[in-house]
Amino acid sequence: MLFVEPRFFIFFLIVVTIYWNCKSNQSRKLILLAASYAFYAAWDYRFLSLIVVSTIVDYIAARRIEKAAVPRHRTHWLILSLVVNLGTLFIFKYFNFFSQSFADLMNYFGIDVGYNTLNIILPVGISFYTFQTLSYTIDVYRKHIKARSSVLDVAVFVAFFPQLVAGPIVRAIEFLPQLDTVRYFSKVPLKACMALFLIGYIKKTGISDNIAPYVDMVFQNPQLYDAAAIYSAVLLYATQIYCDFSGYSDMAIAIAGLLGYRLPLNFAAPYFAHSLSEFWRRWHISLSSWLRDYLYISLGGNRYGELKTYRNLMLTMLLGGLWHGASWNFVIWGALHGSGLSIHRLSQKIRI
């Protein structure tokens, strides 16, 4: 179910009516969870079990991490969360890619090996909610937040439908405190939310969806077009991907706002950035900040000398590329951005 489908408007009207007519905070959270599960099940109910398993594992792991008296026990429970969540993501999104890539590499060296592929489809939104739920256990492990005693709170956080399938990636430290108090409709910025949803809707359906056919036509057969047409297609693709992604984020933020919840800003005029580093502070902000705080800094960040800093930048962007898609195109894309960020950092140091 997409935000631009007629059935979503019917779905949301029903949800928001029931939600705001409930008086207790607990009943509203139950409505949100039921609505979120129904929203995801509308795509494929079978994969709803993955979200449920992830929720239960991380709820238990976080509680155990907080109660553990021995440091290594805390680490063991964090590892369990990482293995379950990243393992599930690997099986569904990356197994076939790595299996085929390994076989191709062996064949290149003259070693004839076969490879197995899994006949499965990629669960929608798995990359988003995996990173989201991991932020909960990691932040509990780092003692940035307390583990929740209510499994309902964790379940609503993981499955909250406005951002479930396409972000923004919401962190537990940002969202869970909002579950502690009753939301009031009188405090909802109704006009601002409606305006933001309309802006996102126009970006997605009015601009991105209308640009896509031309871009696809040129990219599928570039040999049929002259340089001007190809250059135009490249520029239009940049517009298409921005309007598609930022438009959906705008609608997600607006929908959450109509329910009384705040989601983080995800785009801030990225094409007006003056450098690649600034671009990544403006583009898909929830992802780039997640990669910075949970991957780049965990690898050591810039604390252990320049060479390791460049290594950490490259690894972060390579994994960021793979997060976007399981193909060598995305690996190369990540390598280019990692190289660009390293060059920018080096140029800044030379300038200083």
C-alpha positions in Angstrom: 0.0 0.0 0.0 1.5 3.3 -1.1 0.6 6.8 0.2 -0.6 7.8 -3.2 -3.1 5.0 -3.7 -6.9 5.7 -3.2 -7.1 2.7 -0.8 -4.5 4.4 1.5 -6.7 7.5 1.9 -9.6 5.3 2.9 -7.3 3.3 5.3 -5.9 6.4 6.9 -9.3 8.1 7.3 -10.5 5.1 9.2 -7.4 4.9 11.3 -7.2 8.6 12.2 -10.9 8.7 13.1 -10.7 5.7 15.4 -7.3 6.9 16.8 -8.4 10.4 17.8 -11.7 9.0 19.3 -9.8 6.8 21.7 -9.1 8.5 25.0 -6.4 6.5 26.6 -2.8 6.4 25.5 -2.7 2.6 25.7 -5.7 2.2 23.4 -4.2 4.6 20.9 -0.9 2.6 20.8 -2.9 -0.6 20.2 -4.7 1.1 17.3 -1.4 2.3 15.9 0.1 -1.2 16.1 -3.0 -2.9 14.5 -3.0 -0.2 11.8 0.7 -0.7 11.1 0.5 -4.4 10.9 -2.5 -4.1 8.6 -0.7 -1.6 6.4 2.3 -3.9 6.0 0.1 -7.0 5.5 -1.6 -5.3 2.6 1.6 -5.8 0.7 2.3 -9.4 1.8 1.1 -10.7 5.2 3.6 -13.5 5.2 6.5 -11.1 5.8 4.8 -9.5 8.7 6.3 -12.4 10.8 9.8 -11.0 10.2 8.8 -7.7 11.8 7.2 -9.5 14.8 10.3 -11.7 15.2 12.6 -8.7 15.1 10.5 -6.9 17.6 10.4 -9.8 20.1 14.2 -10.5 19.8 15.1 -6.8 20.3 12.7 -6.4 23.1 14.2 -9.3 25.0 17.8 -8.5 24.0 17.4 -4.9 25.2 16.0 -6.0 28.6 18.8 -8.5 29.0 21.4 -6.0 28.1 20.1 -3.6 30.7 19.9 -6.2 33.4 23.2 -7.9 32.7 25.8 -7.5 35.5 28.7 -8.9 33.5 29.9 -6.8 30.5 30.4 -9.8 28.2 26.8 -10.8 28.8 25.6 -7.4 27.6 27.8 -7.9 24.5 26.4 -11.4 23.9 22.8 -10.1 23.8 23.8 -7.2 21.5 25.4 -9.8 19.2 22.2 -11.8 19.2 20.2 -8.7 18.1 22.8 -8.0 15.3 22.9 -11.6 14.1 19.1 -12.0 13.9 18.4 -8.6 12.3 21.4 -8.4 9.9 21.2 -12.1 9.2 17.6 -11.8 8.1 18.5 -8.8 6.0 21.4 -10.8 4.4 19.3 -13.8 3.6 16.6 -11.9 1.9 18.6 -9.1 0.3 22.2 -10.2 -0.2 22.5 -14.0 -0.3 21.9 -14.3 -4.0 24.2 -11.4 -4.8 27.1 -12.8 -2.8 26.5 -16.3 -3.9 26.6 -15.4 -7.6 29.6 -13.0 -7.1 31.6 -15.7 -5.5 30.9 -18.2 -8.2 31.8 -15.6 -10.9 35.1 -14.9 -9.1 36.0 -18.6 -9.0 35.0 -19.1 -12.6 37.3 -16.1 -13.5 40.2 -18.0 -12.0 39.3 -21.2 -13.9 37.6 -22.9 -11.0 34.2 -24.2 -12.1 31.8 -23.9 -9.2 28.1 -23.8 -9.1 26.0 -21.6 -6.9 22.7 -21.7 -5.2 20.1 -18.9 -5.2 17.1 -18.5 -3.0 13.8 -18.2 -4.8 12.5 -15.5 -2.5 11.3 -11.9 -2.9 12.7 -8.9 -1.0 10.4 -7.9 1.8 9.4 -4.2 1.4 11.0 -1.9 3.8 13.3 -4.5 5.4 16.4 -2.2 5.1 14.6 0.6 6.9 13.1 -1.2 9.8 16.2 -3.3 10.3 18.3 -0.2 10.9 15.5 1.3 12.9 15.2 -1.5 15.4 19.0 -1.9 15.7 19.2 1.7 16.9 17.1 0.5 19.9 19.4 -2.3 21.1 22.6 -0.4 20.3 21.5 2.7 22.2 20.4 0.5 25.2 23.9 -1.1 25.0 25.6 2.3 24.9 23.4 3.4 27.9 21.9 6.2 25.9 18.3 5.1 26.6 16.6 2.7 29.0 15.1 -0.6 27.8 11.3 -0.5 27.6 9.3 -2.7 29.9 6.4 -2.6 27.5 6.7 -4.8 24.4 3.8 -2.7 22.9 6.0 0.4 22.9 8.8 -1.5 21.1 6.3 -3.0 18.6 4.8 0.4 17.8 8.3 1.9 17.4 9.4 -0.8 15.0 6.2 -1.0 12.9 5.0 2.6 12.9 3.4 2.7 9.5 4.1 6.3 8.3 7.8 5.5 7.9 7.8 1.7 7.9 8.5 1.0 4.2 10.5 4.0 3.0 11.8 6.0 6.0 12.8 8.3 7.4 14.8 5.9 9.6 13.6 6.9 13.1 15.7 6.2 16.1 14.4 4.8 19.4 15.8 7.8 21.3 13.7 10.1 19.1 10.5 8.1 19.0 10.0 6.2 22.2 9.7 9.2 24.5 6.8 10.4 22.3 4.8 7.2 23.3 4.9 8.2 27.0 2.2 10.9 26.9 -1.2 11.3 25.4 -1.2 13.2 22.1 -3.9 16.0 21.7 -5.5 16.8 18.4 -5.7 20.4 19.4 -1.9 20.5 19.3 -1.6 19.0 15.8 -0.4 21.6 13.2 -3.2 20.5 10.9 -2.6 23.1 8.1 1.2 22.5 8.1 0.8 18.8 7.9 -1.8 19.0 5.1 0.4 21.4 3.2 3.5 19.2 3.6 1.6 16.1 2.5 0.4 18.0 -0.6 3.9 19.1 -1.4 5.2 15.5 -1.1 2.3 14.2 -3.1 3.0 16.7 -6.0 6.7 15.8 -5.9 5.9 12.1 -6.1 3.0 11.9 -8.5 3.2 15.2 -10.4 7.0 15.4 -11.0 8.8 12.1 -10.3 6.2 9.7 -11.8 5.9 11.9 -15.0 9.7 12.2 -15.5 10.3 8.4 -15.0 9.0 7.2 -18.4 11.3 9.5 -20.4 14.3 8.7 -18.2 13.7 5.0 -18.5 13.3 5.2 -22.3 16.7 6.9 -22.7 18.6 4.8 -20.2 17.3 1.6 -21.7 18.6 2.4 -25.2 21.1 5.3 -24.9 22.6 4.4 -28.3 19.5 5.7 -29.9 19.8 9.2 -28.5 22.3 12.1 -29.0 24.4 13.7 -26.3 21.8 16.4 -25.5 19.1 13.9 -24.9 21.3 11.7 -22.7 22.5 14.8 -20.7 18.9 15.9 -20.2 18.0 12.4 -19.0 20.7 12.4 -16.4 19.6 15.8 -15.1 16.0 14.7 -15.1 16.9 11.5 -13.3 18.5 13.6 -10.5 15.2 15.4 -10.3 13.2 12.2 -10.4 15.0 10.4 -7.6 15.0 13.5 -5.4 11.3 14.2 -5.9 10.4 10.5 -5.4 12.4 10.0 -2.2 11.9 13.4 -0.6 8.2 13.5 -1.6 7.6 10.2 0.1 9.5 11.4 3.2 7.4 14.6 3.2 4.2 12.5 3.2 5.5 10.2 5.9 6.3 13.2 8.2 2.9 14.8 7.5 1.0 11.5 8.2 2.9 11.0 11.5 2.2 14.6 12.3 -1.5 14.1 11.8 -1.3 11.4 14.4 0.6 13.7 16.8 4.1 12.3 16.3 7.2 14.0 15.0 9.6 12.3 12.5 13.0 13.7 11.7 13.7 15.9 8.6 15.1 13.7 5.9 16.1 16.1 3.1 17.3 19.7 3.3 17.9 21.1 -0.2 20.7 18.7 -0.9 21.4 19.9 -4.5 22.4 23.3 -3.0 25.2 21.8 -1.0 28.7 23.3 -1.6 30.6 20.0 -1.1 30.0 16.3 -1.1 30.4 16.3 2.7 27.6 18.9 3.0 25.5 17.0 0.5 25.5 14.0 2.8 24.4 16.2 5.6 21.4 17.2 3.5 20.5 14.1 1.5 18.7 11.2 3.3 19.7 12.7 6.6 18.3 9.8 8.7 20.4 7.3 6.8 23.7 9.3 6.6 23.5 10.2 10.3 22.7 6.5 11.1 25.8 5.4 9.2 27.9 8.0 10.9 26.8 7.3 14.4 26.4 3.5 14.3 29.0 2.5 11.7 31.6 5.2 11.0 32.1 6.1 14.7 32.0 2.4 15.7 34.8 1.7 13.3 36.9 4.4 15.0 35.7 7.5 13.1 38.6 10.0 12.8 40.1 9.1 16.2 43.0 6.9 15.1 44.9 8.8 12.4 44.3 9.9 8.8 44.8 6.5 7.1 42.2 4.8 9.3 39.9 7.7 8.9 39.9 7.3 5.1 39.5 3.5 5.6 36.5 4.1 7.8 35.0 6.6 5.3 35.4 4.0 2.5 33.9 1.1 4.4 31.0 3.3 5.6 30.1 4.4 2.0 30.7 0.9 0.6 28.2 -0.5 3.1 26.0 2.5 2.5 26.0 1.6 -1.2 25.1 -2.0 -0.5 22.3 -0.8 1.8 20.7 0.8 -1.3 20.8 -2.3 -3.4 22.5 -5.7 -3.8 24.5 -5.1 -7.0 27.9 -4.1 -8.1 26.5 -0.8 -9.4 25.8 0.2 -5.8 29.1 -1.0 -4.6 30.8 1.2 -7.2 28.5 4.0 -6.3 29.5 3.7 -2.6 33.2 3.5 -3.6 32.9 6.7 -5.6 31.3 8.6 -2.8 33.8 7.2 -0.3 36.6 8.4 -2.5 34.9 11.7 -3.0 34.5 12.2 0.8 38.2 11.2 1.3 39.4 13.6 -1.3 37.3 16.4 0.2 38.7 15.7 3.6 42.2 15.7 2.3 41.7 19.0 0.4 40.4 20.6 3.6 43.4 19.6 5.5 45.8 20.8 2.8 43.9 24.1 2.6 44.3 24.6 6.4 
